[in-house]
């Protein structure tokens, strides 16, 4: 096992300039060196740096080590170990680990429990500015997922997402989908404001305050609110 090879490997790593024991200020250097090694395919020495840091609760090391287990890089694939490491990192507010967990649960068997866990972690990642997590929540909300809609609503209330836009035509239609053939959700007068959440070509996905839900509006309807 890689764990048993770490004593000799760490001696070799030390020759390359990475110490086994470093003060907290030097942890970033260790992590950077380990990432360089992993990118070069040198998974064993990377493991031997990440493993002790992960065991001490370093979220970045836990996240990266999780990928070694998930992909089987230099070891047998161990999805459970990967999940446990990502959960530890995610609980410590590591946004990439939160995104990874959301993706993991979204790919698992479709059950209410797995969807709820996916929404939980996508929401946590979106709260830290992870745009892809927000887009997934928006897609879930468009599918009628109430938990995802609640998550998007909370993000908006916290002012974590959204850019204010004002309608600059006399009447602006907000539709259910990005198509002129889609059903009109609401028609709003000039100077009504919405929140931009996403772009898709000539269409903008918006948050509609009067409806407390998302919709789509044509790009040319808006001026950015100063």
N, C-alpha and C positions, 0 to 999 in steps of 0.2 A: 504494500500500500504506500501511497505517496507520503502519508504521515510518518511512516517509519523511515523514509529516505531523507527526511528534512534535516537531520543533523548534519549529514555530509553535504547536502545541497546548500544549506545555509552558510557553511564554511566557504563554498565556492562563490556564493553570492556576495559574501563579505569582501572577497578579493575584487569583485566588480564595484565595490564601493557602497554596498548596502549592509548596514550593521544589523545584527540580530536584535539588540536592545538599543533603542534610541529614545530621547525625550519626546514629549508630545509634539513639539515643534517639528520634529523630523519625520513624523508619521506620513505627512504628505509626500515626502521624498520617497519613502518606502512604497507607498501606493503607486506613485508615478512609475517607479522602476518595475514594479510587478506588472503594471499594465503594458509597459514596453515589452517585457518578456513574453507576456501572453499574446500580444499582437504578432510577435516573431515566432510564435508556436512553441515557446519554451514554457510549457505549462507547469512542469514540476517545480522549478524555482519560484514561479509566480504563486503557486499553491502554498509553498512554504513561507511566503511572506504574508499572504492573505489569511491563512488558517489561524495563526496565533492572534492576529489583529481582530479577526472575526470573533474568536473565542472571548476576546476582551470587550466585545460590543461595538466595534467600529462598523458603522453602517455601510460605508463604501466597500470595505473588505467583504462584508457579508453579501452585498449585492454582486460583486464580481465573482466571488467564490461560488455563489449560486449558479452563475452561468457555466462555470466549469462542470458542476454536477449535472446541470440541465442538458448540456451538449455532449457530455462524456469526453471532455477535452483532457486527455492524459489519464483518464480513469473510466470506470464503468458509469453509465448513465444512472443517476439516482434522482428522480424527479421529486421524491418526497423530501430529500435533503435540500434540494434547490428551493422548494417551496418554503421550508422551515427557515432557511437563511433569508429569503426575500421577506417573509413575514416579520422577522426580527428587524430587518433594515427598514421596512415600511412603517412599523410601529415607532421607529425612531425618526420618522418624517423624511425618509429618503424617497424623493419624488420618482426616480427611475424604478426603484423597487416597487413602489405603489402602482406604477404603470404596468410593470411586469406582472404583478399579481392580478390586476384587473384583466389583463389580456389572458392570463392563465385560466382564470375562472370563466371568462367569456368563451373560451374554447372547450371547456369541460362539458360533460353531458348537460343538456338544457334542462335545468331544474330551477324552481323558484329560489332555492337556497344559493345556487351558483350565480344566478343573475343578481341577487341581492349583494353578494360579496363582490362581484365585478363592479357594480354601481358604487359600492362603498369605496373601493380603491381607486376607481377612475375619478370619483369626486375628490378624494384626498389629493391625487396628482394634479387635478385641475385647479384646486385651491392654491397650489404652488406654481401655477402658470404653465402647466403642461397642456399645450393647445390640443394635441391629439386626444387627450383624455376628455376634454370638453366636447370635441366633435363627436366622439363616440356616445357621450351622454345625450347630446342633441339628437343623434340618430335614434337612440333608444326612446327618447321622449316622443319623437315623431311617430314611432311605432306604437305609442300608447302606453309606454312603461311609466307608471305613476311615480315609482321610486326615482327614476331618472329625471322626470319632470320636477320632482321635489328638490333633487340635487341641483338642477339648473337654477331653479327659483332661489335657492339658498345662496348660490354663487353670485347671482345678480344682486340679491339683497345685501350681501357682504361687499359689493362693488369689486368683486374679484375678476369679473369678466364684463365685456360689453363696451361699445363705443356709442355715445349718444349721437343720433342722427335726427334731423328735422325735415319733414316733408315740405318741398318747395313748389308743389303744384296744387291746384285747387282741390283735387280729390286724388287720393292714392289708395290703390287696392293692395291688401295683404292677402296672399293666397296660401292654400294648404301645401302646395308643392311649387318648385321653380319652373312653372309653365303657365302660359297665358290661358291654357285650357283647364287649369286647376280651379277648384272651387274658391270663391272669394270668402275669406274669413271675416273681413271687416273693411269698410271704406272710411278713410280718415281724412279730415280737412287739412288745408294748408297750416303749417307750423305745428302740427302734431309731432310728437317725438317718439322714437322707437330706439331700441338698442341693437346695434349690429353685433352679431355673434359669429358670422361665418360668411365667406364669399363663395359663390359658385358661378363662374363666368359672369354673365350680366345680371345675376340675381344675388340678393343678399338675404341671408337668414337672419331674422330679427326677433326680438322679444317684444311682444305687444302688451304694454301695461294694462289697457282696459280689459284684455282677455286673460292675462296672466298665463300666456302660452306662446309658443314659437310659431312663426309663419315665414313666408317668403315674399319679398317685394322687389320690383325691378329697380336696378341701380340708379337710373336716371331720375327717380322720384325724390332723391335726397340731396341735401347739402349738409356737410358736417357742421354740427353745432359748435360754435366757438368756445 
